Amino acid sequence: MEGEPTLRLRIFDLNCWAIRYLSKRRQERVRLIGDTLRQEGFDLVLLQEVWSEQDYSDLKGKLAGCYPFSHYFRSGVIGSGLCVFSRFPILDTLLYQYSLNGYPYMVRTVWWVCREPGSRAGVSMGVTAPLLSLFLQLHAEYCRDKDAYLPHRLVQAWELAQFIRHTSKAADVVLLGGDLNMHPEDAGIRLLRGWAGLRDAFAEAMHFEGCKNGCTLVPDNCFTDKSELLPFPLGIRIDYILYKAISSFTVKCEELKTTTGPAPGMDIPFSDHEAIMATLHIQRQGQPAGATLGTADLALADVVTEARTEVGVGLRAAQRQRYSSGRMAVLALLLLLLQAAAALGTLAGLGAEQPFPKLSFCLLAFLALGVLVLATGLHLFHTMEVKMLHGTEDQMWMALRALQERP
């Protein structure tokens, strides 16, 4: 009922950049993060890129007194890097794997190997409101001008928005935090705000304190790759806390803060990303909240159209790559068959002698076999990619048609 006490929820979100053997001063920073979280006493902590389970175990042991509930999400070859610490009981957890997550042959980016997923944690906040907490990391953007991963990131954003719409019915409040690797006005973020009905804590906050424009990747950070931020002298905002109320609750962001470089009393920051700290007020209201869609259907249709266009571009690129890899596999197979025929002819005495030296003949055979295996693997991958992109394009078309047909 109206007038019931307000729940004040303090949230901490950070991409920790804790990659064993690669991240600078990783162990020192993880200890610093743990000390800060223990002192501050947040209600909910969402961490990304905690790649070492030992780092998670160290944090869990240090924070057990103030965060009695925690979970580490295991996934892929080297894990998901995602973990949550909570002052409230965690009722259930779920790991959602995106259908597309980069390319296996892009070794430098390692996204396909780690299979970075989205994570869901159902948190019970006493008798006030069940909270559906989601935190994740979408595929990184390595070059904004020639972004080969844009279709994959849009597929991930669409799947995430659909996931929220279909799994949030049992919750009263939805909270999404993490490194989304998208700028505030990118199509993926607008999809999450429009199609999933989420609100941006930075835009809604009554009080903000931190980096200008809420940026979380800033050139002043000593761990940041300055070359990536040359087009953005103030930095970029790619880490978010998004939220919405589902039923008879209202959610307001009272305060949002970001860290601004080195931690207090230290010469280093927590990570190459700035942390986000939000204070949300959750209160029960008299009537259930209205539908999140309807008033901005026209603008939402434009967003879905833009996203569908980009996915279509990615689909055509994937079809070309599938054709190229398939043709390469066929050529390698034909070469192997010709070599086999030549070898059989020599063994049967049909030829005077083998036309090539044996060593060269064997090396060519091994090369053709390697190309065949590699091209076949790429053809299968791009076939899967085509199917996923085509499926997402069809879903977006159905959503767009439904929006256009509304009275």
Phi and psi in degrees as a GROMACS rama.xvg file:
@    title "Ramachandran Plot"
@    xaxis  label "Phi"
@    yaxis  label "Psi"
@TYPE xy
-65.0446  139.075  GLU-2
98.5277  -6.97974  GLY-3
-64.771  153.827  GLU-4
-60.2844  147.845  PRO-5
-88.2315  135.585  THR-6
-88.9041  126.605  LEU-7
-101.416  111.761  ARG-8
-110.031  119.189  LEU-9
-103.457  126.373  ARG-10
-121.919  140.109  ILE-11
-122.724  128.28  PHE-12
-131.152  134.5  ASP-13
-156.182  134.119  LEU-14
-84.6852  109.023  ASN-15
-79.5413  -17.5229  CYS-16
48.6692  56.0506  TRP-17
-113.413  75.4175  ALA-18
-100.349  118.397  ILE-19
-59.3967  134.309  ARG-20
73.6333  -11.0498  TYR-21
-115.545  -41.8562  LEU-22
-74.5373  135.861  SER-23
-70.7114  132.572  LYS-24
51.2431  42.8185  ARG-25
-60.8614  -52.7996  ARG-26
-62.9904  -39.6082  GLN-27
-63.0762  -41.4025  GLU-28
-69.9265  -38.3707  ARG-29
-62.9363  -41.5416  VAL-30
-62.6212  -40.3638  ARG-31
-63.7466  -42.0573  LEU-32
-61.279  -44.8367  ILE-33
-62.3318  -43.8893  GLY-34
-61.7679  -42.5282  ASP-35
-66.0208  -43.9102  THR-36
-63.9569  -36.7982  LEU-37
-67.5697  -36.2186  ARG-38
-74.4397  -41.7818  GLN-39
-75.9211  -34.1131  GLU-40
65.727  53.7819  GLY-41
-69.2082  165.162  PHE-42
-86.4827  -34.1517  ASP-43
-143.138  130.158  LEU-44
-122.523  123.804  VAL-45
-116.237  116.417  LEU-46
-119.793  139.638  LEU-47
-120.468  160.462  GLN-48
57.7252  40.6193  GLU-49
-96.372  81.1936  VAL-50
-75.6198  -20.8523  TRP-51
-99.4147  126.597  SER-52
-65.9925  -25.9889  GLU-53
-66.3267  -39.0544  GLN-54
-62.1388  -41.1471  ASP-55
-62.8117  -44.4142  TYR-56
-61.544  -39.938  SER-57
-63.2554  -44.0247  ASP-58
-63.4833  -42.5615  LEU-59
-61  -43.7853  LYS-60
-65.1673  -39.5559  GLY-61
-70.9304  -33.7798  LYS-62
-100.407  4.54374  LEU-63
-58.3124  -33.2594  ALA-64
-69.4175  -37.3845  GLY-65
-104.041  -18.6368  CYS-66
-126.891  82.9895  TYR-67
-69.4486  -14.053  PRO-68
-119.094  130.936  PHE-69
-154.04  163.44  SER-70
-157.098  139.583  HIS-71
-113.165  129.682  TYR-72
-94.6071  116.03  PHE-73
-95.1725  134.865  ARG-74
-163.672  152.173  SER-75
63.3577  -163.098  GLY-76
-74.7042  -43.3029  VAL-77
-115.07  13.0097  ILE-78
96.7801  175.895  GLY-79
-94.4802  -23.8411  SER-80
79.2646  4.60838  GLY-81
-104.139  135.539  LEU-82
-149.933  156.107  CYS-83
-132.179  140.951  VAL-84
-124.471  134.98  PHE-85
-140.136  144.288  SER-86
-82.4178  -17.0596  ARG-87
-104.44  156.79  PHE-88
-60.3781  138.351  PRO-89
-93.7629  112.931  ILE-90
-78.713  -39.0682  LEU-91
-158.425  160.671  ASP-92
-136.235  155.905  THR-93
-151.996  137.559  LEU-94
-110.75  123.365  LEU-95
-110.309  120.906  TYR-96
-90.7878  127.67  GLN-97
-68.315  148.362  TYR-98
-70.9256  -28.5986  SER-99
-129.507  136.732  LEU-100
-153.549  58.0358  ASN-101
88.6699  -171.738  GLY-102
-117.151  135.677  TYR-103
-64.9694  -23.9911  PRO-104
-88.4071  -4.23394  TYR-105
-88.2748  77.674  MET-106
-64.3418  -33.7998  VAL-107
-62.1352  -30.5787  ARG-108
-89.9725  -20.1908  THR-109
52.8561  8.81661  VAL-110
-66.2899  -40.855  TRP-111
-66.0689  -35.193  TRP-112
-66.8543  -43.6793  VAL-113
-82.3052  -15.4439  CYS-114
51.9972  52.2898  ARG-115
-55.8952  120.053  GLU-116
-106.893  -174.69  PRO-117
-103.173  145.033  GLY-118
-120.065  142.654  SER-119
-123.85  131.661  ARG-120
-131.054  118.951  ALA-121
-84.373  117.55  GLY-122
-114.642  132.539  VAL-123
-96.6039  117.643  SER-124
-99.4028  68.8661  MET-125
62.8689  -138.47  GLY-126
-97.2966  3.7965  VAL-127
-82.2592  -52.8372  THR-128
-164.701  132.548  ALA-129
-72.4858  135.594  PRO-130
-114.288  127.246  LEU-131
-95.9019  106.878  LEU-132
-104.386  124.049  SER-133
-121.133  137.424  LEU-134
-145.545  147.116  PHE-135
-165.606  -179.024  LEU-136
-145.047  120.225  GLN-137
-84.4355  165.532  LEU-138
-59.3392  138.391  HIS-139
-69.5344  157.247  ALA-140
-105.529  111.152  GLU-141
-93.0719  -22.6585  TYR-142
-150.075  113.111  CYS-143
-69.8807  -32.7225  ARG-144
-72.8693  -38.88  ASP-145
-126.424  75.0569  LYS-146
-89.6147  95.0545  ASP-147
-68.801  -19.3473  ALA-148
-95.7202  0.565009  TYR-149
-57.4541  -47.2808  LEU-150
-58.216  -40.0692  PRO-151
-65.2325  -41.8164  HIS-152
-66.5767  -35.9149  ARG-153
-68.823  -37.9902  LEU-154
-60.604  -42.3535  VAL-155
-63.663  -43.3481  GLN-156
-63.495  -40.6245  ALA-157
-65.1787  -46.2833  TRP-158
-61.273  -38.6558  GLU-159
-65.0822  -44.0069  LEU-160
-62.8884  -41.683  ALA-161
-64.8745  -40.9308  GLN-162
-59.9882  -43.5086  PHE-163
-63.6473  -44.9132  ILE-164
-62.9281  -35.9222  ARG-165
-92.0248  -14.6648  HIS-166
-114.462  -3.01153  THR-167
-94.9642  3.38283  SER-168
-65.4581  -28.9905  LYS-169
-86.3558  -4.34812  ALA-170
-101.76  159.878  ALA-171
-98.2774  -28.2623  ASP-172
-136.929  136.757  VAL-173
-112.359  132.434  VAL-174
-127.989  127.191  LEU-175
-124.184  124.823  LEU-176
-136.171  153.513  GLY-177
146.674  179.991  GLY-178
-88.2788  101.652  ASP-179
-89.1456  -6.75158  LEU-180
53.7427  34.1896  ASN-181
-138.913  146.281  MET-182
-74.9696  157.238  HIS-183
-55.7417  -31.1615  PRO-184
-103.032  11.2172  GLU-185
-68.3686  155.94  ASP-186
-59.7727  -36.0495  ALA-187
-64.0384  -42.7008  GLY-188
-66.7925  -41.4753  ILE-189
-66.2229  -29.7608  ARG-190
-64.1493  -45.189  LEU-191
-64.4163  -38.8003  LEU-192
-72.5079  -39.7929  ARG-193
-86.3253  -55.9764  GLY-194
-72.6762  -37.533  TRP-195
-92.8075  -10.0555  ALA-196
73.7612  24.1812  GLY-197
-84.0798  153.274  LEU-198
-114.357  141.756  ARG-199
-86.4979  120.797  ASP-200
-60.0358  -35.3265  ALA-201
-64.7952  -43.7695  PHE-202
-71.6668  -28.7376  ALA-203
-94.9293  -12.6292  GLU-204
-62.8168  134.455  ALA-205
-75.0194  -26.1198  MET-206
-140.292  131.168  HIS-207
-125.263  143.243  PHE-208
-146.479  127.25  GLU-209
147.986  -151.455  GLY-210
-64.9909  146.553  CYS-211
-57.3742  135.097  LYS-212
63.1399  16.9323  ASN-213
71.2087  18.5565  GLY-214
-60.4568  142.007  CYS-215
-117.913  -8.03571  THR-216
-123.748  104.096  LEU-217
-124.474  148.663  VAL-218
-67.5419  -20.0522  PRO-219
-74.0101  -14.8537  ASP-220
-73.3683  128.472  ASN-221
-68.9425  -16.8311  CYS-222
-95.7798  -6.07053  PHE-223
-78.2215  141.06  THR-224
-76.0263  104.695  ASP-225
-62.446  -30.1565  LYS-226
-64.9729  -30.9968  SER-227
-71.6782  -19.5423  GLU-228
-105.799  10.7735  LEU-229
-56.8602  -40.2439  LEU-230
-73.6465  -9.17697  PRO-231
-129.459  82.454  PHE-232
-61.6734  -26.269  PRO-233
-89.7482  -11.4048  LEU-234
105.739  -175.303  GLY-235
-134.963  154.318  ILE-236
-107.049  107.406  ARG-237
-124.719  -4.12055  ILE-238
-105.344  137.336  ASP-239
-137.763  155.312  TYR-240
-124.433  115.368  ILE-241
-117.301  152.072  LEU-242
-156.728  165.065  TYR-243
-163.139  156.547  LYS-244
-96.6854  139.114  ALA-245
-96.4925  -50.7782  ILE-246
-110.394  -128.809  SER-247
-87.2329  48.9275  SER-248
-130.365  155.784  PHE-249
-120.46  145.372  THR-250
-127.661  129.593  VAL-251
-131.099  142.099  LYS-252
-93.8551  109.115  CYS-253
-75.0416  -41.9231  GLU-254
-150.401  141.806  GLU-255
-133.688  133.192  LEU-256
-130.778  151.626  LYS-257
-125.311  152.222  THR-258
-69.8095  160.733  THR-259
-133.917  61.4819  THR-260
100.468  -141.932  GLY-261
-56.6225  142.757  PRO-262
-67.1251  153.964  ALA-263
-53.2221  126.25  PRO-264
76.7059  7.53576  GLY-265
-123.898  164.962  MET-266
-101.136  4.22889  ASP-267
-132.376  152.746  ILE-268
-83.7439  175.419  PRO-269
-64.6505  -35.4162  PHE-270
-162.26  -177.62  SER-271
-78.566  -11.4622  ASP-272
-103.253  151.551  HIS-273
-84.0222  144.072  GLU-274
-78.4303  153.701  ALA-275
-115.293  134.699  ILE-276
-127.874  120.115  MET-277
-122.045  145.345  ALA-278
-116.998  113.838  THR-279
-107.216  142.95  LEU-280
-107.988  122.93  HIS-281
-117.046  126.024  ILE-282
-142.016  142.975  GLN-283
-77.3909  140.336  ARG-284
-116.909  173.87  GLN-285
-67.5342  -44.7164  GLY-286
-117.909  152.517  GLN-287
-58.7046  147.549  PRO-288
-65.9283  148.434  ALA-289
-72.0442  173.502  GLY-290
-63.3124  146.05  ALA-291
-79.032  -19.3413  THR-292
-106.813  161.023  LEU-293
131.092  -50.7541  GLY-294
-78.3002  -24.5127  THR-295
-122.247  34.9061  ALA-296
-61.9797  -35.717  ASP-297
-65.3348  -46.9979  LEU-298
-64.7297  -37.8417  ALA-299
-65.1447  -38.6025  LEU-300
-60.9389  -37.6484  ALA-301
-64.3025  -40.4145  ASP-302
-64.4378  -46.2106  VAL-303
-62.872  -39.5227  VAL-304
-62.4414  -44.3985  THR-305
-62.4766  -44.9103  GLU-306
-64.0809  -41.2606  ALA-307
-64.2219  -37.1115  ARG-308
-62.8402  -45.2397  THR-309
-65.4583  -39.1957  GLU-310
-64.2803  -37.7226  VAL-311
-62.8812  -39.0879  GLY-312
-61.4614  -44.8481  VAL-313
-63.9942  -35.311  GLY-314
-64.0845  -45.3277  LEU-315
-65.5417  -37.2046  ARG-316
-64.6253  -41.1982  ALA-317
-66.0921  -36.2896  ALA-318
-65.2997  -39.728  GLN-319
-65.3642  -40.66  ARG-320
-68.3131  -35.4054  GLN-321
-64.179  -42.9451  ARG-322
-63.9507  -43.5267  TYR-323
-64.0556  -45.7282  SER-324
-67.5441  -35.5683  SER-325
-65.6362  -42.2351  GLY-326
-64.1237  -40.4694  ARG-327
-63.2275  -39.6505  MET-328
-64.0503  -40.8279  ALA-329
-64.7391  -43.1823  VAL-330
-63.4432  -41.4149  LEU-331
-64.7177  -38.4389  ALA-332
-65.5319  -41.9978  LEU-333
-63.0796  -39.8378  LEU-334
-62.9988  -42.3079  LEU-335
-62.2953  -41.0706  LEU-336
-65.0546  -40.2252  LEU-337
-63.7073  -41.6469  LEU-338
-64.897  -41.2847  GLN-339
-62.0717  -41.5151  ALA-340
-65.0503  -40.7028  ALA-341
-64.7888  -41.259  ALA-342
-65.4804  -41.2494  ALA-343
-66.7247  -38.1277  LEU-344
-62.9119  -40.7284  GLY-345
-64.0435  -44.2756  THR-346
-63.0455  -34.2332  LEU-347
-82.478  -3.8051  ALA-348
79.9997  15.9654  GLY-349
-77.6953  -23.6297  LEU-350
-111.704  151.839  GLY-351
-63.304  -44.2959  ALA-352
-160.282  164.372  GLU-353
-66.6617  129.967  GLN-354
-68.6809  -21.5098  PRO-355
-121.427  154.473  PHE-356
-59.6119  148.829  PRO-357
-59.6538  -41.1067  LYS-358
-62.8876  -46.4  LEU-359
-64.0658  -38.3526  SER-360
-62.4396  -43.8247  PHE-361
-68.9012  -41.4955  CYS-362
-62.4121  -40.5793  LEU-363
-65.119  -37.74  LEU-364
-65.6013  -44.3298  ALA-365
-64.5632  -38.9651  PHE-366
-62.8053  -45.2846  LEU-367
-63.8007  -39.3319  ALA-368
-65.211  -41.7104  LEU-369
-62.8107  -43.8944  GLY-370
-62.5155  -39.5432  VAL-371
-61.3983  -47.0987  LEU-372
-64.838  -45.3079  VAL-373
-64.9008  -47.355  LEU-374
-65.1419  -36.983  ALA-375
-65.2899  -42.7691  THR-376
-61.2714  -43.8268  GLY-377
-65.5252  -38.3654  LEU-378
-62.6943  -42.2395  HIS-379
-65.0993  -41.6474  LEU-380
-62.3687  -47.6698  PHE-381
-70.0847  -26.5807  HIS-382
-64.066  -44.4497  THR-383
-62.8765  -42.2453  MET-384
-60.6141  -43.1299  GLU-385
-60.0298  -43.6245  VAL-386
-63.7764  -43.064  LYS-387
-66.9787  -43.8978  MET-388
-65.5498  -39.9114  LEU-389
-65.2498  -41.1751  HIS-390
-63.0425  -42.5873  GLY-391
-64.9446  -40.138  THR-392
-61.1278  -41.1127  GLU-393
-64.7428  -41.9844  ASP-394
-62.0141  -42.5774  GLN-395
-65.0065  -36.6536  MET-396
-64.7686  -41.2632  TRP-397
-65.1595  -41.0203  MET-398
-64.5628  -40.5557  ALA-399
-64.8796  -41.9195  LEU-400
-64.0091  -39.1805  ARG-401
-64.3414  -38.8551  ALA-402
-66.8472  -40.4375  LEU-403
-72.0087  -25.4865  GLN-404
-89.0733  -4.46806  GLU-405
-66.648  141.064  ARG-406
